[in-house]
Amino acid sequence: MPTLTIHLSEETQTKDVREELLGRGSRLVAETLGKPEDYVMVACNYTALSMGGVRGNAAFVELRSIGGLDAAVNRRLSQDLCTLVNETTGVPPERIYINFLDVPRTDWGWNNKTFG
């Protein structure tokens, strides 16, 4: 159920970058949240981005989960996700925004039903 979405500026797009983000991102989220990796989804999208009025070389990361997120976990994930994106794409941490969303079980659907 955790879903990690990574929106990257077009300049960072290569198949190798995408594959590394998908694999490492999935393991990172599963381990940090203590969730089975079988339920983790990761998406990596390339788009036009602007941050601070400057186009390109930026990332927006979203992590949604049913439980497992709190202030301490979010701080750790912020550091780990910034490191992952920076090491993989070269986007500096000051050009990365991350949004964490703890979703109620009733608001997450899967396999013809919801989790709540």
All heavy atoms as an XYZ file, in Angstrom:
899
protein
N       0.784     -1.200      0.000
C       0.000      0.000      0.000
C       0.833      1.275      0.000
O       0.389      2.244     -0.560
C      -0.983      0.000      1.144
C      -0.351      0.207      2.503
S      -0.984     -0.743      3.856
C      -0.349     -2.340      3.540
N       2.053      1.291      0.551
C       2.815      2.522      0.384
C       3.089      2.765     -1.097
O       3.419      1.836     -1.832
C       4.128      2.252      1.133
C       3.831      1.149      2.070
C       2.792      0.311      1.377
N       2.922      4.012     -1.501
C       3.201      4.382     -2.881
C       4.165      5.561     -2.891
O       3.887      6.606     -2.304
C       1.904      4.756     -3.629
O       1.036      3.620     -3.601
C       2.187      5.138     -5.064
N       5.284      5.352     -3.552
C       6.305      6.369     -3.692
C       6.271      6.848     -5.141
O       6.428      6.048     -6.062
C       7.686      5.771     -3.368
C       8.889      6.685     -3.534
C       8.860      7.822     -2.516
C      10.176      5.871     -3.392
N       6.031      8.140     -5.327
C       6.029      8.719     -6.661
C       7.148      9.747     -6.735
O       7.222     10.640     -5.885
C       4.675      9.389     -6.975
O       3.632      8.440     -6.763
C       4.626      9.882     -8.409
N       7.993      9.598     -7.726
C       9.131     10.499     -7.894
C       8.967     11.220     -9.222
O       8.985     10.599    -10.289
C      10.457      9.713     -7.865
C      10.564      8.892     -6.573
C      11.646     10.676     -8.012
C      11.700      7.883     -6.576
N       8.771     12.524     -9.145
C       8.664     13.370    -10.337
C      10.023     14.037    -10.536
O      10.490     14.762     -9.656
C       7.590     14.442    -10.154
C       6.244     13.900     -9.800
N       5.363     13.425    -10.737
C       5.641     13.750     -8.598
C       4.259     13.016    -10.139
N       4.409     13.198     -8.838
N      10.637     13.778    -11.676
C      11.970     14.314    -11.964
C      11.935     15.245    -13.158
O      11.142     15.060    -14.082
C      12.932     13.167    -12.283
C      13.211     12.191    -11.144
C      13.879     10.943    -11.687
C      14.060     12.849    -10.087
N      12.850     16.205    -13.164
C      12.978     17.070    -14.334
C      13.486     16.243    -15.508
O      14.164     15.227    -15.339
C      13.908     18.241    -14.033
O      15.151     17.793    -13.534
N      13.134     16.671    -16.686
C      13.449     15.920    -17.906
C      14.947     15.641    -18.062
O      15.333     14.632    -18.636
C      12.970     16.699    -19.130
C      11.476     16.869    -19.168
C      11.068     18.290    -19.499
O      11.827     19.228    -19.219
O       9.962     18.463    -20.028
N      15.781     16.504    -17.521
C      17.222     16.382    -17.710
C      17.804     15.114    -17.095
O      18.904     14.704    -17.428
C      17.941     17.605    -17.098
C      17.646     18.909    -17.799
C      16.326     19.552    -17.354
O      15.660     19.044    -16.447
O      15.963     20.578    -17.958
N      17.092     14.497    -16.163
C      17.623     13.344    -15.432
C      17.191     12.016    -16.035
O      17.534     10.965    -15.508
C      17.148     13.383    -13.966
O      15.731     13.288    -13.935
C      17.605     14.643    -13.263
N      16.450     12.036    -17.117
C      15.832     10.802    -17.592
C      16.769      9.876    -18.355
O      17.318     10.243    -19.369
C      14.591     11.098    -18.425
C      14.839     11.880    -19.692
C      13.549     12.087    -20.450
O      12.727     11.197    -20.516
N      13.382     13.257    -21.016
N      16.949      8.703    -17.799
C      17.590      7.583    -18.482
C      16.953      6.319    -17.921
O      16.421      6.316    -16.803
C      19.113      7.515    -18.264
O      19.373      7.158    -16.904
C      19.817      8.820    -18.609
N      17.030      5.239    -18.663
C      16.461      3.978    -18.202
C      17.179      3.487    -16.943
O      16.550      2.991    -16.019
C      16.537      2.930    -19.308
C      15.894      1.625    -18.914
C      15.947      0.598    -20.006
C      15.287     -0.680    -19.509
N      15.388     -1.771    -20.432
N      18.488      3.635    -16.884
C      19.248      3.188    -15.717
C      18.835      3.947    -14.458
O      18.700      3.358    -13.387
C      20.750      3.355    -15.947
C      21.294      2.390    -16.994
O      20.635      1.372    -17.274
O      22.384      2.669    -17.530
N      18.649      5.263    -14.575
C      18.205      6.069    -13.436
C      16.843      5.591    -12.963
O      16.623      5.365    -11.769
C      18.148      7.572    -13.812
C      17.372      8.374    -12.786
C      19.557      8.122    -13.967
N      15.931      5.412    -13.887
C      14.576      4.967    -13.541
C      14.613      3.608    -12.843
O      13.998      3.417    -11.797
C      13.720      4.916    -14.801
C      12.277      4.573    -14.544
C      11.408      4.647    -15.790
N      11.968      3.937    -16.927
C      12.413      4.514    -18.035
N      12.359      5.820    -18.171
N      12.898      3.798    -19.028
N      15.360      2.660    -13.376
C      15.428      1.317    -12.782
C      16.027      1.349    -11.376
O      15.561      0.658    -10.476
C      16.235      0.379    -13.689
C      15.559      0.081    -15.006
C      14.187     -0.558    -14.848
O      14.029     -1.457    -14.010
O      13.255     -0.125    -15.564
N      17.058      2.157    -11.186
C      17.674      2.262     -9.865
C      16.720      2.886     -8.857
O      16.603      2.420     -7.726
C      18.977      3.060     -9.938
C      19.713      3.055     -8.609
C      21.124      3.620     -8.691
O      21.601      3.937     -9.807
O      21.739      3.756     -7.633
N      16.017      3.944     -9.262
C      15.051      4.577     -8.357
C      13.916      3.631     -7.997
O      13.483      3.587     -6.841
C      14.499      5.853     -8.986
C      15.452      7.039     -9.026
C      14.883      8.144     -9.894
C      15.752      7.547     -7.627
N      13.424      2.870     -8.965
C      12.335      1.924     -8.692
C      12.777      0.871     -7.682
O      12.072      0.601     -6.702
C      11.865      1.260     -9.989
C      11.175      2.157    -11.013
C      10.909      1.384    -12.304
C       9.889      2.745    -10.467
N      13.931      0.279     -7.889
C      14.403     -0.782     -7.000
C      14.808     -0.293     -5.626
O      14.336     -0.803     -4.602
N      15.677      0.703     -5.590
C      16.139      1.215     -4.296
C      15.017      1.898     -3.529
O      14.926      1.786     -2.306
C      17.309      2.178     -4.496
C      18.603      1.477     -4.885
C      19.747      2.441     -5.118
N      20.066      3.231     -3.922
C      20.878      4.286     -3.929
N      21.459      4.683     -5.049
N      21.118      4.951     -2.818
N      14.144      2.617     -4.243
C      13.022      3.287     -3.586
C      12.076      2.297     -2.933
O      11.618      2.498     -1.806
N      11.782      1.199     -3.621
C      10.888      0.177     -3.079
C      11.460     -0.427     -1.805
O      10.768     -0.556     -0.786
C      10.660     -0.910     -4.134
O       9.780     -1.892     -3.648
N      12.727     -0.802     -1.839
C      13.360     -1.391     -0.646
C      13.428     -0.393      0.504
O      13.148     -0.740      1.657
C      14.760     -1.895     -1.002
C      14.734     -3.156     -1.870
C      16.117     -3.733     -2.084
N      17.032     -2.823     -2.774
C      17.090     -2.656     -4.088
N      16.272     -3.324     -4.881
N      17.957     -1.818     -4.623
N      13.769      0.852      0.207
C      13.879      1.886      1.237
C      12.550      2.093      1.953
O      12.489      2.122      3.187
C      14.362      3.199      0.614
C      14.338      4.436      1.504
C      15.327      4.288      2.636
C      14.635      5.675      0.695
N      11.479      2.229      1.192
C      10.158      2.451      1.784
C       9.734      1.243      2.614
O       9.280      1.390      3.753
C       9.115      2.767      0.688
C       7.705      2.713      1.237
C       9.401      4.136      0.078
N       9.887      0.049      2.076
C       9.491     -1.161      2.807
C      10.246     -1.285      4.124
O       9.645     -1.518      5.182
C       9.718     -2.397      1.944
N      11.556     -1.119      4.076
C      12.373     -1.258      5.281
C      12.056     -0.187      6.310
O      11.910     -0.481      7.495
C      13.856     -1.211      4.912
C      14.324     -2.433      4.153
C      15.722     -2.269      3.575
O      16.401     -1.252      3.863
O      16.144     -3.166      2.815
N      11.944      1.045      5.875
C      11.725      2.148      6.809
C      10.341      2.082      7.454
O      10.197      2.339      8.648
C      11.916      3.506      6.111
O      13.212      3.541      5.507
C      11.787      4.652      7.099
N       9.327      1.742      6.666
C       7.963      1.691      7.203
C       7.622      0.342      7.823
O       6.560      0.194      8.438
C       6.953      2.025      6.107
C       7.029      3.434      5.526
C       5.937      3.631      4.478
C       6.933      4.486      6.616
N       8.483     -0.652      7.650
C       8.201     -1.980      8.188
C       7.033     -2.653      7.482
O       6.273     -3.401      8.089
N       6.892     -2.362      6.197
C       5.802     -2.937      5.393
C       6.393     -3.961      4.435
O       7.530     -3.829      4.000
C       5.094     -1.844      4.591
C       4.611     -0.661      5.408
C       3.183     -0.792      5.748
C       2.692      0.486      6.455
N       1.331      0.394      6.835
N       5.615     -4.984      4.063
C       6.115     -5.942      3.080
C       6.350     -5.260      1.728
O       5.503     -4.494      1.267
C       4.987     -6.972      2.956
C       4.059     -6.716      4.089
C       4.274     -5.303      4.535
N       7.489     -5.535      1.116
C       7.788     -4.910     -0.176
C       6.778     -5.336     -1.237
O       6.566     -4.617     -2.215
C       9.207     -5.236     -0.622
C       9.648     -4.393     -1.796
C      11.109     -4.530     -2.165
O      11.833     -5.304     -1.510
O      11.525     -3.854     -3.126
N       6.111     -6.479     -1.035
C       5.084     -6.933     -1.986
C       3.966     -5.913     -2.163
O       3.266     -5.929     -3.173
C       4.457     -8.255     -1.519
C       5.421     -9.420     -1.617
O       6.487     -9.281     -2.238
O       5.104    -10.482     -1.055
N       3.771     -5.036     -1.173
C       2.693     -4.049     -1.237
C       3.176     -2.660     -1.654
O       2.374     -1.742     -1.771
C       1.985     -3.930      0.113
C       1.074     -5.078      0.409
C       1.492     -6.147      1.196
C      -0.217     -5.111     -0.098
C       0.644     -7.213      1.466
C      -1.076     -6.172      0.160
C      -0.625     -7.220      0.946
O      -1.467     -8.266      1.202
N       4.466     -2.477     -1.847
C       5.011     -1.160     -2.171
C       4.939     -0.924     -3.683
O       5.313     -1.786     -4.468
C       6.474     -1.030     -1.696
C       7.060      0.321     -2.121
C       6.568     -1.196     -0.185
N       4.443      0.244     -4.060
C       4.429      0.652     -5.461
C       5.318      1.879     -5.608
O       5.301      2.773     -4.759
C       3.009      1.007     -5.913
C       2.933      1.457     -7.360
S       1.258      1.889     -7.861
C       0.603      0.244     -8.145
N       6.106      1.905     -6.673
C       6.968      3.051     -6.960
C       6.726      3.477     -8.397
O       6.691      2.646     -9.301
C       8.466      2.704     -6.764
C       9.340      3.922     -7.043
C       8.728      2.179     -5.353
N       6.547      4.769     -8.598
C       6.401      5.336     -9.934
C       7.467      6.408    -10.109
O       7.760      7.164     -9.182
C       5.009      5.943    -10.116
N       8.028      6.461    -11.290
C       9.044      7.457    -11.606
C       8.612      8.158    -12.886
O       8.486      7.524    -13.930
C      10.397      6.772    -11.776
S      11.752      7.910    -12.018
N       8.353      9.458    -12.784
C       7.849     10.238    -13.914
C       8.817     11.359    -14.250
O       9.453     11.936    -13.369
C       6.491     10.864    -13.565
C       5.490      9.833    -13.115
O       5.236      8.876    -13.811
N       4.936     10.017    -11.924
N       8.881     11.681    -15.526
C       9.697     12.804    -15.980
C       8.770     13.891    -16.494
O       7.832     13.620    -17.235
C      10.657     12.344    -17.079
C      11.618     11.305    -16.555
C      11.415      9.958    -16.814
C      12.692     11.681    -15.775
C      12.284      9.007    -16.313
C      13.563     10.742    -15.268
C      13.357      9.402    -15.538
O      14.208      8.463    -15.033
N       9.051     15.119    -16.076
C       8.176     16.225    -16.414
C       8.964     17.539    -16.403
O      10.102     17.577    -15.932
C       6.994     16.282    -15.418
O       6.047     17.236    -15.864
C       7.451     16.632    -14.008
N       8.345     18.575    -16.874
C       8.949     19.903    -16.768
C       8.753     20.387    -15.340
O       7.640     20.351    -14.817
C       8.291     20.861    -17.756
N       9.817     20.787    -14.682
C       9.741     21.290    -13.309
C      10.424     22.644    -13.213
O      11.415     22.900    -13.895
C      10.441     20.324    -12.335
C       9.777     18.992    -12.064
C      10.673     18.113    -11.198
C       8.437     19.184    -11.389
N       9.891     23.465    -12.333
C      10.498     24.741    -12.012
C      10.475     24.878    -10.501
O       9.474     24.566     -9.857
C       9.712     25.886    -12.662
O      10.194     27.129    -12.203
N      11.573     25.316     -9.918
C      11.636     25.544     -8.471
C      12.365     26.857     -8.239
O      13.453     27.061     -8.778
C      12.358     24.390     -7.773
C      12.386     24.504     -6.278
S      13.083     22.989     -5.565
C      12.855     23.342     -3.843
N      11.743     27.733     -7.481
C      12.352     29.027     -7.238
C      12.512     29.852     -8.501
O      13.415     30.669     -8.603
N      11.631     29.582     -9.477
C      11.695     30.310    -10.734
C      12.752     29.801    -11.700
O      12.920     30.345    -12.778
N      13.462     28.738    -11.290
C      14.507     28.161    -12.139
C      14.018     26.819    -12.662
O      13.647     25.931    -11.896
C      15.823     27.981    -11.350
C      16.884     27.328    -12.216
C      16.301     29.311    -10.804
N      14.032     26.683    -13.964
C      13.542     25.460    -14.614
C      14.585     24.344    -14.536
O      15.771     24.574    -14.629
C      13.223     25.771    -16.071
C      12.600     24.625    -16.805
C      12.261     25.046    -18.233
N      12.125     23.896    -19.073
C      10.977     23.240    -19.265
N       9.893     23.661    -18.668
N      10.932     22.185    -20.048
N      14.077     23.106    -14.365
C      14.917     21.918    -14.453
C      15.696     21.581    -13.210
O      15.665     22.284    -12.210
N      16.403     20.436    -13.299
C      17.246     19.913    -12.230
C      16.583     20.004    -10.862
O      17.103     20.598     -9.933
C      18.612     20.587    -12.221
C      19.642     19.742    -11.480
O      19.533     18.519    -11.431
N      20.620     20.385    -10.904
N      15.399     19.370    -10.759
C      14.647     19.374     -9.514
C      13.850     18.072     -9.426
O      13.745     17.327    -10.397
C      13.703     20.572     -9.474
N      13.309     17.821     -8.234
C      12.484     16.632     -8.039
C      11.390     16.932     -7.027
O      11.584     17.704     -6.077
C      13.333     15.460     -7.548
N      10.231     16.309     -7.234
C       9.143     16.342     -6.271
C       8.800     14.891     -5.963
O       8.512     14.112     -6.866
C       7.924     17.084     -6.808
C       6.754     17.059     -5.868
C       6.855     17.613     -4.612
C       5.563     16.449     -6.229
C       5.781     17.579     -3.723
C       4.490     16.410     -5.358
C       4.599     16.982     -4.100
N       8.863     14.528     -4.689
C       8.647     13.154     -4.244
C       7.423     13.118     -3.352
O       7.273     13.964     -2.463
C       9.887     12.637     -3.478
C       9.686     11.208     -3.016
C      11.145     12.769     -4.327
N       6.559     12.143     -3.597
C       5.369     11.947     -2.771
C       5.404     10.536     -2.187
O       5.673      9.580     -2.914
C       4.104     12.069     -3.606
C       3.932     13.416     -4.276
C       2.733     13.416     -5.203
O       2.897     12.947     -6.349
O       1.660     13.855     -4.766
N       5.125     10.427     -0.891
C       5.010      9.113     -0.268
C       3.679      9.048      0.459
O       3.407      9.847      1.352
C       6.150      8.843      0.710
C       6.078      7.495      1.437
C       6.079      6.327      0.449
C       7.208      7.354      2.428
N       2.847      8.103      0.035
C       1.546      7.879      0.656
C       1.564      6.505      1.307
O       2.091      5.555      0.722
C       0.435      7.931     -0.385
C       0.313      9.283     -1.046
C      -0.585      9.223     -2.265
N      -0.547     10.488     -2.957
C      -1.562     11.327     -3.020
N      -2.709     11.035     -2.453
N      -1.443     12.464     -3.661
N       0.984      6.421      2.496
C       0.966      5.149      3.195
C      -0.211      5.095      4.152
O      -0.677      6.133      4.640
C       2.271      4.962      3.991
O       2.281      3.721      4.667
N      -0.662      3.892      4.407
C      -1.641      3.668      5.475
C      -0.818      3.376      6.725
O      -0.277      2.282      6.886
C      -2.572      2.486      5.156
C      -3.382      2.768      3.898
C      -3.492      2.197      6.339
C      -4.175      1.578      3.403
N      -0.658      4.370      7.565
C       0.126      4.204      8.781
C       1.621      4.180      8.504
O       2.070      4.149      7.363
N       2.379      4.206      9.574
C       3.835      4.129      9.489
C       4.535      5.467      9.394
O       5.739      5.546      9.597
N       3.790      6.527      9.077
C       4.396      7.847      8.962
C       4.168      8.641     10.241
O       3.075      8.645     10.793
C       3.799      8.602      7.772
C       4.016      7.973      6.397
C       3.201      8.707      5.343
C       5.487      7.962      6.037
N       5.206      9.279     10.719
C       5.108     10.224     11.839
C       6.296     11.173     11.720
O       7.108     11.047     10.797
C       5.049      9.514     13.199
C       6.287      8.689     13.529
O       7.402      9.048     13.081
O       6.155      7.681     14.245
N       6.425     12.100     12.638
C       7.462     13.131     12.522
C       8.864     12.529     12.438
O       9.670     12.926     11.579
C       7.374     14.107     13.691
N       9.178     11.557     13.288
C      10.519     10.964     13.294
C      10.778     10.171     12.017
O      11.848     10.276     11.403
C      10.701     10.076     14.521
N       9.815      9.378     11.589
C       9.960      8.581     10.369
C      10.093      9.504      9.163
O      10.925      9.284      8.284
C       8.770      7.610     10.201
C       8.760      6.969      8.818
C       8.797      6.543     11.287
N       9.288     10.555      9.122
C       9.339     11.494      7.992
C      10.698     12.185      7.898
O      11.211     12.396      6.796
C       8.224     12.516      8.087
C       6.848     11.900      7.920
O       6.714     10.704      7.665
N       5.827     12.704      8.100
N      11.283     12.540      9.051
C      12.615     13.162      9.035
C      13.647     12.189      8.454
O      14.480     12.563      7.624
C      13.033     13.598     10.445
C      12.452     14.934     10.874
C      13.079     15.447     12.164
N      12.773     14.603     13.308
C      11.652     14.684     14.036
N      10.734     15.580     13.734
N      11.465     13.890     15.068
N      13.585     10.934      8.895
C      14.516      9.919      8.390
C      14.311      9.701      6.891
O      15.261      9.639      6.112
C      14.327      8.609      9.146
C      15.225      7.508      8.648
C      15.062      6.250      9.462
N      15.701      5.139      8.769
C      15.453      3.891      9.018
N      14.582      3.559      9.951
N      16.069      2.940      8.350
N      13.040      9.561      6.483
C      12.736      9.357      5.067
C      13.152     10.557      4.222
O      13.615     10.391      3.094
C      11.247      9.070      4.881
C      10.811      7.650      5.204
C       9.291      7.576      5.341
C      11.314      6.672      4.147
N      12.986     11.755      4.763
C      13.386     12.951      4.024
C      14.879     12.888      3.706
O      15.296     13.116      2.565
C      13.047     14.211      4.815
O      13.375     15.366      4.076
N      15.668     12.545      4.697
C      17.111     12.431      4.488
C      17.429     11.297      3.512
O      18.196     11.477      2.558
C      17.821     12.195      5.806
C      19.322     12.101      5.650
C      20.041     11.965      6.981
O      19.425     11.829      8.033
N      21.349     11.994      6.944
N      16.838     10.130      3.723
C      17.138      8.971      2.885
C      16.653      9.148      1.443
O      17.344      8.756      0.495
C      16.529      7.706      3.486
C      17.208      7.292      4.785
O      18.296      7.814      5.106
O      16.636      6.442      5.495
N      15.473      9.738      1.266
C      14.959      9.951     -0.097
C      15.749     11.033     -0.829
O      16.024     10.900     -2.019
C      13.469     10.283     -0.054
C      12.560      9.112      0.324
C      11.141      9.601      0.626
C      12.551      8.040     -0.765
N      16.128     12.092     -0.122
C      16.972     13.118     -0.753
C      18.302     12.512     -1.182
O      18.794     12.790     -2.282
C      17.207     14.287      0.198
S      15.855     15.469      0.264
N      18.881     11.675     -0.316
C      20.143     11.018     -0.654
C      19.974     10.120     -1.874
O      20.792     10.139     -2.799
C      20.662     10.208      0.546
O      20.918     11.112      1.631
C      21.942      9.458      0.198
N      18.908      9.330     -1.894
C      18.642      8.438     -3.023
C      18.522      9.219     -4.332
O      19.167      8.891     -5.332
C      17.363      7.633     -2.774
C      16.831      6.827     -3.963
C      17.812      5.733     -4.359
C      15.469      6.243     -3.628
N      17.699     10.247     -4.330
C      17.483     11.033     -5.551
C      18.774     11.737     -5.965
O      19.149     11.742     -7.135
C      16.315     12.029     -5.381
C      16.234     12.987     -6.561
C      15.003     11.275     -5.204
N      19.493     12.293     -5.005
C      20.739     12.988     -5.311
C      21.788     12.039     -5.885
O      22.414     12.325     -6.910
C      21.277     13.695     -4.071
C      22.623     14.330     -4.314
O      23.640     13.814     -3.850
N      22.641     15.431     -5.034
N      21.991     10.887     -5.239
C      22.991      9.932     -5.719
C      22.645      9.383     -7.105
O      23.523      9.117     -7.912
C      23.120      8.761     -4.738
C      23.810      9.100     -3.448
C      23.852      7.937     -2.474
O      23.265      6.858     -2.752
O      24.474      8.120     -1.411
N      21.363      9.216     -7.353
C      20.924      8.598     -8.602
C      20.849      9.595     -9.756
O      21.167      9.251    -10.890
C      19.543      7.937     -8.396
O      19.631      7.066     -7.268
C      19.128      7.135     -9.592
N      20.419     10.820     -9.469
C      20.147     11.789    -10.538
C      21.056     13.013    -10.534
O      21.104     13.737    -11.525
C      18.702     12.305    -10.441
O      18.582     13.108     -9.249
C      17.699     11.168    -10.424
N      21.703     13.281     -9.402
C      22.509     14.492     -9.283
C      21.711     15.712     -8.859
O      22.272     16.793     -8.683
N      20.400     15.559     -8.646
C      19.592     16.688     -8.176
C      19.997     16.986     -6.731
O      19.954     16.099     -5.873
C      18.083     16.375     -8.250
C      17.269     17.498     -7.621
C      17.645     16.151     -9.695
N      20.417     18.221     -6.422
C      20.832     18.541     -5.061
C      19.638     18.560     -4.095
O      18.516     18.899     -4.501
C      21.465     19.932     -5.184
C      20.945     20.503     -6.451
C      20.557     19.361     -7.335
N      19.873     18.174     -2.839
C      18.780     18.117     -1.856
C      17.980     19.415     -1.725
O      16.779     19.368     -1.466
C      19.495     17.781     -0.547
C      20.732     17.074     -0.968
C      21.138     17.715     -2.273
N      18.618     20.547     -1.943
C      17.889     21.820     -1.836
C      16.957     22.057     -3.016
O      16.199     23.026     -3.020
C      18.848     23.003     -1.641
C      19.767     23.262     -2.800
C      21.100     22.502     -2.715
O      21.248     21.569     -1.906
O      22.005     22.869     -3.492
N      16.973     21.156     -3.994
C      16.071     21.241     -5.146
C      15.077     20.073     -5.156
O      14.527     19.712     -6.182
C      16.866     21.248     -6.460
C      17.865     22.375     -6.586
C      17.418     23.586     -7.302
N      16.783     23.329     -8.581
C      15.911     24.168     -9.118
N      15.572     25.276     -8.491
N      15.374     23.894    -10.284
N      14.870     19.477     -3.965
C      13.956     18.346     -3.819
C      12.917     18.684     -2.756
O      13.267     19.012     -1.616
C      14.710     17.057     -3.396
C      15.793     16.699     -4.417
C      13.725     15.899     -3.210
C      16.756     15.606     -3.940
N      11.647     18.593     -3.127
C      10.549     18.680     -2.158
C       9.977     17.284     -1.977
O       9.892     16.503     -2.935
C       9.433     19.598     -2.660
C       9.615     21.063     -2.359
C       8.927     22.010     -3.103
C      10.440     21.514     -1.345
C       9.059     23.364     -2.848
C      10.582     22.864     -1.081
C       9.892     23.782     -1.832
O      10.029     25.119     -1.573
N       9.578     16.994     -0.731
C       8.973     15.695     -0.423
C       7.682     15.936      0.340
O       7.642     16.734      1.274
C       9.911     14.817      0.434
C      11.257     14.630     -0.273
C       9.253     13.468      0.735
C      12.307     13.947      0.571
N       6.633     15.239     -0.058
C       5.335     15.327      0.601
C       4.976     13.956      1.162
O       5.030     12.959      0.442
C       4.279     15.796     -0.402
C       2.915     15.928      0.226
O       2.040     15.139     -0.068
N       2.740     16.901      1.078
N       4.644     13.905      2.456
C       4.239     12.664      3.114
C       2.747     12.724      3.396
O       2.253     13.736      3.901
C       4.988     12.489      4.445
C       6.481     12.455      4.281
C       7.248     13.581      4.531
C       7.119     11.297      3.866
C       8.627     13.555      4.384
C       8.504     11.265      3.711
C       9.255     12.394      3.970
N       2.040     11.650      3.101
C       0.602     11.620      3.330
C       0.201     10.288      3.942
O       0.396      9.234      3.339
C      -0.156     11.840      2.019
C      -1.672     11.903      2.123
C      -2.113     13.065      3.002
C      -2.283     12.032      0.748
N      -0.337     10.343      5.159
C      -0.866      9.162      5.839
C      -2.338      9.055      5.457
O      -3.142      9.906      5.816
C      -0.703      9.318      7.349
C      -0.902      8.024      8.105
O      -1.399      7.040      7.515
O      -0.558      7.996      9.299
N      -2.673      8.031      4.684
C      -4.010      7.884      4.118
C      -4.869      6.975      5.002
O      -4.417      5.895      5.393
C      -3.915      7.283      2.692
C      -5.285      7.137      2.072
C      -3.016      8.140      1.816
N      -6.105      7.380      5.315
C      -6.997      6.492      6.066
C      -7.257      5.197      5.287
O      -7.360      5.209      4.051
C      -8.291      7.302      6.198
C      -7.893      8.730      5.984
C      -6.719      8.685      5.038
N      -7.377      4.089      6.002
C      -7.589      2.780      5.382
C      -8.813      2.770      4.462
O      -8.827      2.096      3.436
C      -7.759      1.714      6.468
C      -6.537      1.574      7.359
C      -6.757      0.530      8.451
N      -6.742     -0.827      7.914
C      -5.654     -1.496      7.575
N      -4.472     -0.923      7.691
N      -5.727     -2.725      7.111
N      -9.832      3.523      4.827
C     -11.061      3.558      4.025
C     -10.885      4.315      2.718
O     -11.729      4.213      1.826
C     -12.204      4.204      4.822
O     -11.773      5.504      5.253
C     -12.581      3.358      6.025
N      -9.790      5.074      2.596
C      -9.554      5.885      1.407
C      -8.529      5.271      0.460
O      -8.008      5.948     -0.427
C      -9.087      7.291      1.813
C     -10.183      8.087      2.493
O     -11.346      7.633      2.490
O      -9.875      9.157      3.042
N      -8.224      3.993      0.646
C      -7.243      3.326     -0.215
C      -7.855      2.039     -0.751
O      -8.186      1.133      0.006
C      -5.983      2.996      0.576
C      -4.785      2.792     -0.307
C      -4.610      1.813     -1.225
C      -3.610      3.588     -0.349
N      -3.393      1.943     -1.844
C      -2.762      3.032     -1.320
C      -3.190      4.720      0.342
C      -1.514      3.561     -1.622
C      -1.960      5.237      0.048
C      -1.128      4.662     -0.931
N      -7.993      1.962     -2.057
C      -8.593      0.792     -2.681
C      -7.552     -0.142     -3.263
O      -6.476      0.276     -3.686
N      -7.899     -1.432     -3.310
C      -7.049     -2.463     -3.896
C      -7.849     -3.734     -4.061
O      -8.653     -4.089     -3.172
C      -5.836     -2.726     -2.987
C      -4.986     -3.894     -3.395
C      -4.156     -3.970     -4.479
C      -4.896     -5.154     -2.740
N      -3.542     -5.190     -4.534
C      -3.997     -5.953     -3.454
C      -5.497     -5.689     -1.615
C      -3.678     -7.241     -3.101
C      -5.182     -6.989     -1.258
C      -4.264     -7.738     -1.997
N      -7.689     -4.394     -5.159
C      -8.282     -5.713     -5.371
C      -9.798     -5.701     -5.149
O     -10.337     -6.534     -4.426
C      -7.582     -6.741     -4.477
C      -7.843     -8.159     -4.901
O      -8.239     -8.413     -6.046
N      -7.644     -9.093     -3.994
N     -10.478     -4.740     -5.732
C     -11.943     -4.615     -5.677
C     -12.515     -4.226     -4.317
O     -13.707     -4.366     -4.089
C     -12.635     -5.911     -6.133
C     -12.298     -6.264     -7.556
O     -12.351     -5.409     -8.433
N     -11.938     -7.504     -7.786
N     -11.696     -3.740     -3.412
C     -12.173     -3.335     -2.090
C     -11.266     -2.243     -1.533
O     -10.366     -1.790     -2.201
C     -12.221     -4.548     -1.154
C     -10.888     -5.253     -1.013
C     -11.026     -6.549     -0.250
C      -9.675     -7.240     -0.232
N      -9.704     -8.623     -0.509
N     -11.506     -1.834     -0.308
C     -10.610     -0.915      0.369
C      -9.931     -1.657      1.514
O     -10.320     -2.755      1.880
C     -11.358      0.320      0.935
O     -12.281     -0.116      1.930
C     -12.076      1.078     -0.176
N      -8.913     -1.021      2.089
C      -8.202     -1.639      3.200
C      -8.943     -1.464      4.524
O      -8.546     -2.029      5.535
C      -6.793     -1.069      3.326
C      -5.823     -1.619      2.318
C      -5.545     -0.917      1.158
C      -5.215     -2.841      2.523
C      -4.656     -1.424      0.219
C      -4.330     -3.356      1.593
C      -4.048     -2.646      0.435
N     -10.004     -0.660      4.554
C     -10.701     -0.406      5.817
C     -12.155     -0.718      5.771
O     -12.758     -1.044      4.805
